[in-house]
Amino acid sequence: MSVATDPGPRVVVADDQTLVRGGFRLILGAAGIPVVAEAADGREAVAAALKHRPDVVLMDIRMPEMDGLEATRRILAAARHGDGPRIIMLTTFDLDQYVYAALSAGASGFLLKDVSPEHLVAAVRLVRCGDALLAPSITRRLVERFAPRAAGAGGAGLAALTPRELEVLGLVARGLSNAELAATLTLSEATVKTHVARILAKLQLRDRVQAVVLAYETGLVSPGGLVFSRSAPGRRAGAAAGGWGGCWTGAAG
């Protein structure tokens, strides 16, 4: 009796440079990840995503006809909540206002175009599993430059969260993995995963990237480095985490 194997995530590559598309196709193909379509502009990217229903779209930000930001919005708007492809933005500059806008619109992360083959493959597999792809250090730099400044800690959009969930969200925004969250809050990892899943469900967010963006935009987390809890205003709930934290290894839920 044969055992079914996972064929790997199905990918659409959208970039206006033929060499970039071809290079990514070769890298992913060598890793057993099928590229089901290519697109040279945003309109083609939307059409390819709707036709082939890929698991992941690698989306260049700057393309003719329609840019990657608008294409991302249209692809995710056409999908049922949580049921669309995961979108990874491709860019030349990490501190890019378009990157921040794309993350706010629902992209699951971004990669620089000179990413190594190993990181490209790992990123595609990671977001396919529902996790977020964003270094906490880059998140903070993007937020400091581009996020709207909130008037106070905890906006109306967070009213549905319990004090514990607010605390968890603040620490997620700082890049803590599930294991680090469990250690910081003296909880089991299973309980942490439950909290994260409830936060995403209550706020109708796709993954941790959107949770991070929302935490900063509502003022729950300040770019200066402190995480505040609604149950204890001004109290430091956790320190900033360095490196990739849980973005590469932590589960989204």
C-alpha atoms as one frame of an Amber mdcrd trajectory, in Angstrom:
protein
   0.000   0.000   0.000   1.536   3.301  -1.054   1.672   6.238   1.311   0.684
   9.652  -0.051   3.440  12.237   0.165   3.124  15.996   0.463   3.897  17.438
  -2.996   4.988  20.706  -1.417   3.412  24.139  -1.667   2.208  25.265  -5.091
   3.685  28.645  -5.974   3.021  31.548  -8.351   6.008  33.824  -9.039   5.142
  37.419  -9.995   8.004  39.663 -11.083   8.531  41.875 -14.117  12.078  40.531
 -14.604  12.262  37.294 -16.567  15.582  36.332 -14.988  14.184  36.685 -11.467
  11.163  34.526 -12.285  13.317  31.907 -13.976  15.833  31.843 -11.141  13.171
  31.393  -8.484  11.502  28.673 -10.550  14.787  26.753 -10.774  15.520  27.108
  -7.056  12.048  26.036  -5.966  11.864  23.233  -8.524  15.165  21.788  -7.286
  13.620  21.670  -3.797  10.533  19.848  -5.052   8.285  22.915  -4.892   6.224
  23.345  -8.102   5.821  26.771  -9.678   2.382  26.540 -11.273   2.470  29.932
 -13.021   4.526  33.051 -13.622   3.318  36.641 -13.948   5.063  39.698 -15.351
   2.762  42.301 -13.789   0.128  42.704 -11.119  -2.848  41.973 -13.353  -1.304
  38.698 -14.486  -0.536  37.874 -10.844  -4.175  38.304  -9.821  -5.382  36.220
 -12.765  -2.839  33.465 -12.043  -3.742  33.349  -8.350  -7.464  33.099  -9.081
  -6.961  30.453 -11.771  -4.392  28.192 -10.112  -5.221  28.785  -6.427  -1.611
  28.447  -5.240  -0.541  28.020  -1.640   2.039  30.819  -1.893   2.544  33.829
  -4.170   5.976  35.442  -4.466   4.977  38.999  -5.346   7.266  41.752  -6.586
   6.228  45.111  -5.140   6.998  47.287  -8.151   5.541  46.005 -11.416   3.914
  47.648 -14.458   0.158  47.757 -15.123  -0.620  47.047 -11.447   1.861  47.024
  -8.562   2.248  44.162  -6.122   0.465  46.007  -3.336  -2.768  46.380  -5.300
  -2.451  42.826  -6.608  -2.099  41.579  -3.028  -5.228  43.450  -1.970  -7.251
  42.020  -4.849  -6.067  38.433  -4.339  -6.833  38.455  -0.620 -10.143  40.269
  -1.111 -11.259  37.517  -3.498 -10.492  34.787  -0.967 -12.637  33.658   1.894
 -11.264  34.653   5.310  -8.083  32.691   5.958  -8.548  30.674   2.773  -6.432
  32.582   0.262  -2.787  32.076  -0.665   0.024  33.278   1.542   1.780  36.183
  -0.117   5.481  36.955   0.264   6.535  40.347  -1.048   9.767  40.636  -3.043
  11.706  43.862  -2.721  15.151  45.376  -3.139  14.961  47.504   0.025  13.912
  46.269   3.465  12.837  49.715   4.693  10.196  50.243   2.052   6.862  51.974
   2.625   5.281  49.576   0.142   6.443  46.656   2.294   4.687  48.087   5.334
   1.523  48.756   3.345   1.603  45.200   1.965   1.958  43.717   5.445  -0.997
  45.815   6.608  -2.982  44.526   3.633  -2.368  40.908   4.604   0.966  39.799
   3.150   2.675  37.184   5.307   6.142  38.691   5.083   8.766  39.826   2.637
  12.105  38.777   1.178  14.905  40.749  -0.393  15.485  39.725  -3.995  19.051
  38.641  -3.232  17.796  36.044  -0.747  19.814  32.834  -0.628  18.275  29.711
  -2.197  18.048  28.050   1.223  16.147  30.968   2.758  13.820  31.232  -0.222
  12.825  27.581   0.072  12.496  27.814   3.863  10.351  30.944   3.595   7.913
  29.384   1.132   7.507  26.285   3.290   7.147  28.361   6.436   4.331  30.631
   5.283   2.552  27.712   3.638   2.207  26.261   7.152   0.529  29.462   8.319
   3.448  31.113  10.088   4.713  34.651   9.634   7.935  35.635   7.936   9.376
  38.778   9.445  12.410  39.538  11.573  11.435  41.451  14.736  14.316  43.906
  14.214  13.043  44.788  10.725   9.478  45.002  12.006  10.485  47.655  14.517
  12.406  49.648  11.907   9.471  49.541   9.486   7.057  50.588  12.217   9.231
  53.451  13.443   9.388  54.870   9.934   5.954  54.174   8.493   3.330  53.242
  11.112   0.672  55.812  11.995   1.173  57.138  15.501  -1.597  55.975  17.844
  -2.928  58.271  20.548  -2.759  55.774  23.376  -2.120  52.212  24.408  -4.706
  49.767  23.163  -7.133  50.944  20.493 -10.803  50.180  20.124  -9.896  47.345
  17.777  -8.374  45.456  20.701 -11.398  45.751  22.972 -12.375  42.123  22.357
  -9.145  40.826  23.911  -8.734  39.805  27.539  -5.866  41.306  29.584  -3.902
  38.065  29.148  -4.475  38.074  25.394  -3.287  41.686  25.226  -0.146  40.668
  27.061   0.427  37.773  24.666  -0.159  40.027  21.656   2.367  42.529  22.943
   5.002  39.847  23.331   4.201  38.374  19.912   4.806  41.858  18.492   8.236
  41.806  20.096   9.096  38.599  18.233   8.906  36.046  21.047   8.438  32.455
  19.929   5.823  30.206  21.501   8.523  28.646  23.680   9.730  32.081  24.824
   6.155  33.189  25.472   5.561  30.088  27.572   8.696  30.718  29.630   7.974
  34.438  30.087   4.348  33.935  31.129   4.851  30.619  32.968   2.411  28.807
  30.712   2.546  25.641  28.649   3.231  25.991  24.930  -0.187  24.452  24.236
  -1.845  27.228  26.260   0.218  29.860  24.440  -0.860  28.452  21.071  -4.485
  28.609  22.201  -4.092  32.267  23.221  -2.474  33.152  19.877  -5.180  31.339
  17.913  -7.910  33.162  19.848  -6.223  36.522  19.275  -6.045  35.943  15.518
  -9.658  34.750  15.424 -11.054  37.625  17.505  -9.202  40.257  15.500  -9.836
  38.474  12.178  -6.136  38.398  11.334  -4.452  35.991   8.945  -1.209  35.461
  10.866   1.350  36.920  13.229   2.534  39.555  10.775  -0.850  41.283  10.823
  -0.929  40.899  14.611   2.448  42.653  14.878   1.332  45.500  12.618  -1.917
  45.961  14.558  -0.121  45.932  17.915   2.037  48.858  16.819  -0.669  50.784
  14.982  -3.032  50.699  17.973  -0.274  51.777  20.364  -0.315  48.532  22.356
   3.399  48.308  21.651   5.624  51.350  21.399   8.541  51.523  18.954  10.715
  52.536  21.904  10.774  48.981  23.208   8.142  48.574  25.949   5.098  46.351
  25.885   2.141  47.548  27.932  -0.792  45.635  29.378  -4.299  47.137  29.625
  -4.663  45.457  33.010  -1.622  47.303  34.322  -0.888  50.468  32.342   2.757
  51.427  32.191   3.934  48.024  33.372   6.703  46.439  31.394   5.474  43.059
  30.198   8.514  41.878  28.314  11.754  42.863  26.639  12.419  43.006  22.958
  13.634  39.762  21.482  16.595  39.714  19.148  17.150  37.723  15.989  14.335
  35.900  14.261  12.619  34.793  17.460   9.578  32.658  16.619   9.192  33.904
  13.077  11.030  30.942  11.612  10.086  28.242  14.072   7.001  29.257  16.064
   3.561  28.077  15.041   1.087  30.711  14.036  -1.566  29.257  16.261
